[in-house]
Amino acid sequence: MLVSEQPVAAARRSATGLWSLVLAGVLWGTGGPTGSLLAHETGLSPLAVAAYRLAAGGLLVITWPCAARKPLPRGRRAWARMVVNGALAALFQACFFAAVSLTNVSLATLLTIGASPALVLSAEWVAGRRRVSASMLATMALAVGGLALLVGTPSGGITATSLLAGAGLALLSAAGFATMTLIGTRPVAGLDDLTGTGVSFAIGGAVLAAAAMVTSGMDFVPTPASVGLLLLLGTVPTAIAYALYFRGLRTTPASTAALIALLEPLVATVLAILFLGDRLSATGLIGAGLITTAIVLNTRGTHR
């Protein structure tokens, strides 16, 4: 009886992990519109918004174990993981916004989010953790092609120097996210997903706050609207989404998780259309369909 129950339990954990990743991707999609509204309400720079996002998300999560009088994680490995995750979160956020400032949102998004699954899959293949099949490469190409159609063609006026520097920073941002994804597949004993996310992002928020103070400032005028948006940004697309992502990584290949993360620009586009008045062209609609198809095919293949 016990032997027959083990495959069933493993299948349930795998399905739960996949759905955790899907939900994380959907919740991430609320981050862009919410961050844009917060920046419009407060006048904060994108880097300052990212700093407040990580700091708020981290502190909100940390208050839960403190209120329940639960001790914070102990041990060198647990704290090493949290410090590394915090540094990586600060790295990919800072590099992404720097890439946006040198190029534009569409190109930075395409290179950062599009390169992450390819980097993760390449690392898994080199390490011998996953065999790359033709169908997997086709699914990856389908997803990246759909992302290119969704975000559109970058506008002109970008110098060659800015283009090269921005592309390099976007790829560095993708490498930071890919690294965090890869190490997240190996959980640390005694470190739960929620607390680990909270401490990591508090560290990352402090790093970004220092950078924002030097470049653009961190002036924040609290109003009911700005505080509400900040709490929403720190809770839904940050604390909850990343905790779900790290939980899903326990039972799902890193390359699959990175590909599911393409739900973020897809959901953000839908929300921008519904609430911010944006319009989606026919090309963008085709791109959205390609991304959805790629994620469904990849998720079904992984579940099998």
PAGU-213961 format. One line per field, with one value per residue (C-alpha): residue number from 1; residue in three letters; x, z, y. Coordinates in steps of 0.001 Angstrom, whole numbers, plus 500000, padded with zeros to 6 digits. Each point is the difference from the previous one (the first is absolute). Layout:
N
nr NUM,...
rest Ala,...
x X,...
z Z,...
y Y,...
//
This chain:
304
nr 1,2,3,4,5,6,7,8,9,10,11,12,13,14,15,16,17,18,19,20,21,22,23,24,25,26,27,28,29,30,31,32,33,34,35,36,37,38,39,40,41,42,43,44,45,46,47,48,49,50,51,52,53,54,55,56,57,58,59,60,61,62,63,64,65,66,67,68,69,70,71,72,73,74,75,76,77,78,79,80,81,82,83,84,85,86,87,88,89,90,91,92,93,94,95,96,97,98,99,100,101,102,103,104,105,106,107,108,109,110,111,112,113,114,115,116,117,118,119,120,121,122,123,124,125,126,127,128,129,130,131,132,133,134,135,136,137,138,139,140,141,142,143,144,145,146,147,148,149,150,151,152,153,154,155,156,157,158,159,160,161,162,163,164,165,166,167,168,169,170,171,172,173,174,175,176,177,178,179,180,181,182,183,184,185,186,187,188,189,190,191,192,193,194,195,196,197,198,199,200,201,202,203,204,205,206,207,208,209,210,211,212,213,214,215,216,217,218,219,220,221,222,223,224,225,226,227,228,229,230,231,232,233,234,235,236,237,238,239,240,241,242,243,244,245,246,247,248,249,250,251,252,253,254,255,256,257,258,259,260,261,262,263,264,265,266,267,268,269,270,271,272,273,274,275,276,277,278,279,280,281,282,283,284,285,286,287,288,289,290,291,292,293,294,295,296,297,298,299,300,301,302,303,304
rest Met,Leu,Val,Ser,Glu,Gln,Pro,Val,Ala,Ala,Ala,Arg,Arg,Ser,Ala,Thr,Gly,Leu,Trp,Ser,Leu,Val,Leu,Ala,Gly,Val,Leu,Trp,Gly,Thr,Gly,Gly,Pro,Thr,Gly,Ser,Leu,Leu,Ala,His,Glu,Thr,Gly,Leu,Ser,Pro,Leu,Ala,Val,Ala,Ala,Tyr,Arg,Leu,Ala,Ala,Gly,Gly,Leu,Leu,Val,Ile,Thr,Trp,Pro,Cys,Ala,Ala,Arg,Lys,Pro,Leu,Pro,Arg,Gly,Arg,Arg,Ala,Trp,Ala,Arg,Met,Val,Val,Asn,Gly,Ala,Leu,Ala,Ala,Leu,Phe,Gln,Ala,Cys,Phe,Phe,Ala,Ala,Val,Ser,Leu,Thr,Asn,Val,Ser,Leu,Ala,Thr,Leu,Leu,Thr,Ile,Gly,Ala,Ser,Pro,Ala,Leu,Val,Leu,Ser,Ala,Glu,Trp,Val,Ala,Gly,Arg,Arg,Arg,Val,Ser,Ala,Ser,Met,Leu,Ala,Thr,Met,Ala,Leu,Ala,Val,Gly,Gly,Leu,Ala,Leu,Leu,Val,Gly,Thr,Pro,Ser,Gly,Gly,Ile,Thr,Ala,Thr,Ser,Leu,Leu,Ala,Gly,Ala,Gly,Leu,Ala,Leu,Leu,Ser,Ala,Ala,Gly,Phe,Ala,Thr,Met,Thr,Leu,Ile,Gly,Thr,Arg,Pro,Val,Ala,Gly,Leu,Asp,Asp,Leu,Thr,Gly,Thr,Gly,Val,Ser,Phe,Ala,Ile,Gly,Gly,Ala,Val,Leu,Ala,Ala,Ala,Ala,Met,Val,Thr,Ser,Gly,Met,Asp,Phe,Val,Pro,Thr,Pro,Ala,Ser,Val,Gly,Leu,Leu,Leu,Leu,Leu,Gly,Thr,Val,Pro,Thr,Ala,Ile,Ala,Tyr,Ala,Leu,Tyr,Phe,Arg,Gly,Leu,Arg,Thr,Thr,Pro,Ala,Ser,Thr,Ala,Ala,Leu,Ile,Ala,Leu,Leu,Glu,Pro,Leu,Val,Ala,Thr,Val,Leu,Ala,Ile,Leu,Phe,Leu,Gly,Asp,Arg,Leu,Ser,Ala,Thr,Gly,Leu,Ile,Gly,Ala,Gly,Leu,Ile,Thr,Thr,Ala,Ile,Val,Leu,Asn,Thr,Arg,Gly,Thr,His,Arg
x 500000,502772,501906,496937,499240,503446,499547,496592,501448,502860,497535,497956,503098,500993,496548,499969,503415,498902,496892,502083,502219,497012,498410,503329,500226,496453,500639,503270,497972,498285,503357,500530,496636,500115,503562,499048,497089,502252,502607,497279,498555,503320,502380,502531,502567,499738,503028,498443,496736,501925,501766,496728,498457,502646,500239,496226,499565,502826,498871,496376,501062,502395,497249,498076,502512,500793,496314,499708,503212,501719,503792,501705,501965,503307,503095,502670,498394,496605,501431,502377,497045,497983,502902,500706,496321,499805,503079,498697,496589,501702,502246,497302,497704,502744,501389,496543,499137,503444,499400,496638,501653,502552,497588,496264,497534,499227,503620,501017,496992,500672,503665,499540,496951,500724,503597,499250,498462,502794,502683,498373,499555,503621,501246,497894,501336,503648,499556,498326,496823,497721,500187,499075,497583,498881,496475,501394,502040,496960,497869,502680,500222,496198,499901,502806,498502,496644,501647,501643,496622,498315,502424,500323,502837,502343,499695,502848,502325,502205,503723,502229,501809,496754,498688,503063,500141,496269,500070,502891,498168,496794,501915,501654,496529,498882,503067,499125,496449,501225,502529,497357,497767,502720,501038,496341,499602,502189,498195,501902,498943,498228,499326,496333,499036,498088,502546,502910,498310,499335,503560,501508,497895,500605,503706,499464,497827,502735,502530,497710,499092,503674,500329,496816,501153,503105,498267,496423,498986,497462,497565,496625,496982,497526,496403,497165,500493,503796,500052,497291,501855,503260,498376,498387,503309,501934,497433,498531,502657,502933,499587,497281,501126,503632,499111,497841,502809,502570,497514,499340,503732,500203,498217,500348,503023,501521,499647,496266,499627,501883,497758,496826,501320,499071,496477,501150,500098,496898,497907,501482,498917,496456,499738,501371,497294,497229,500968,502576,498439,502748,499184,501319,500756,499319,503706,499919,496911,501815,502973,497739,498550,503473,501146,496867,500433,503655,499238,497157,502132,502931,497860,498181,503262,501547,496940,500128
z 500000,500936,496794,497821,501831,499398,496260,500722,502671,497689,497213,502359,501134,496375,499074,503056,499052,496444,501153,502509,497132,497814,502798,500669,496338,500070,503199,498592,497164,502460,500986,496884,500047,503789,499881,497219,502037,503052,497975,498580,503463,501744,497269,500988,497506,498771,502096,503124,499285,499738,503299,501799,498404,501320,503379,500527,498867,502202,503115,499550,499893,502933,502232,499728,501815,502414,500902,500451,502097,497631,499912,496821,498073,501521,498578,497565,496962,500599,500378,497096,497762,501147,499483,496538,498999,501283,498017,496856,500355,500303,497026,497523,501072,499773,496703,498458,500800,498862,496703,499671,500489,497256,497508,500661,501839,497079,499173,503665,500630,496900,500848,503744,500099,496662,500873,503456,498866,497471,502625,502482,497416,498870,503590,500642,496814,500819,503535,498689,501954,496946,496480,497369,497397,496686,501343,502978,497745,497780,503001,501181,496559,499862,503350,499224,496571,501616,502503,497154,498294,503285,501086,496472,497991,501895,498972,498264,501339,502006,499399,499404,503301,501969,498184,500843,503611,500503,498449,502249,503105,498947,499534,503395,501478,498324,501383,503515,499739,498399,502790,502672,498181,499782,503651,501046,498797,502912,503229,503230,503050,502578,497596,499066,496810,501552,502656,497623,497458,502608,501320,496498,498680,503048,499242,496302,500762,502195,497181,497448,502423,500321,496202,499644,502614,497925,496613,500387,503648,502118,500966,500749,501056,501754,498872,500125,496294,500088,503137,498615,496707,501817,502207,496942,498098,502919,500773,496814,497228,502418,503286,498959,496380,500802,502904,497580,497432,502441,501167,496422,499337,502507,497674,496539,497677,500026,496226,500226,502789,498024,496986,502102,501182,496522,501423,501616,496846,498683,503092,500267,496427,500679,503144,498157,497365,502569,502471,498430,496564,497980,496722,498663,496290,497857,500190,503790,500091,497991,502368,503024,498412,499288,503587,501365,497679,500954,503720,499675,497942,502377,503109,498621,498940,503425,501804,497936
y 500000,502418,499275,500662,503248,501494,500722,501535,502282,500999,500813,502158,501898,500540,501308,502274,501334,500766,501816,501974,501168,500878,502011,501727,501026,501363,501988,501374,501451,502354,501490,502135,501789,500426,501319,502423,501314,500397,501897,502278,500617,500721,501147,497326,498759,496389,499026,501524,498171,496729,500745,500736,496911,497604,501710,500083,496407,498804,501849,498930,496355,500296,501402,496713,497740,502830,500424,496222,500071,497620,500185,501125,497362,499020,498448,501116,498348,501610,503499,499506,499089,503033,502408,498578,500208,503570,501005,498296,501691,503388,499169,499078,502845,502640,498691,499808,503621,501129,498166,501753,503398,499268,498402,499673,497792,497681,499153,499593,497748,497913,499403,499489,497766,498353,499095,498582,496665,499481,500664,497626,497249,500372,499779,496883,498388,500791,498664,496840,500696,499942,498616,502563,498621,501456,500549,501904,502287,500536,500937,502427,501612,500245,501790,502457,500716,500677,502340,501926,500456,500947,502733,501382,501468,502325,503626,501785,502665,497623,500449,496999,500593,500169,496938,497899,501195,499527,496538,499002,501211,498227,496739,500514,500474,496767,498213,501166,498663,496771,499455,500544,497516,497355,500168,500045,496414,498891,500936,500556,498018,502141,502880,500343,501789,502913,500990,499520,502255,502690,500207,499800,502840,502164,499646,500671,503017,501493,499582,501644,502793,500902,500119,502055,502510,500684,500203,501215,500308,498130,502777,498440,502071,497676,500386,497460,499294,499719,497857,497719,499567,499297,497362,498417,500020,498549,497302,498518,500083,499907,498118,497551,499543,499281,497704,497994,500019,498628,497373,498906,499688,497157,497570,501579,500297,503473,500431,499270,502559,502655,499404,500266,503389,501279,500271,503254,502185,498256,500764,503510,500697,498784,502157,503037,499539,499591,502731,502336,500507,498269,498274,496695,499798,496949,499134,500235,497808,497325,500290,499534,496878,498597,500567,498350,497030,499568,500107,497491,497597,500293,499593,496952,498396,500561,498644,496813
//
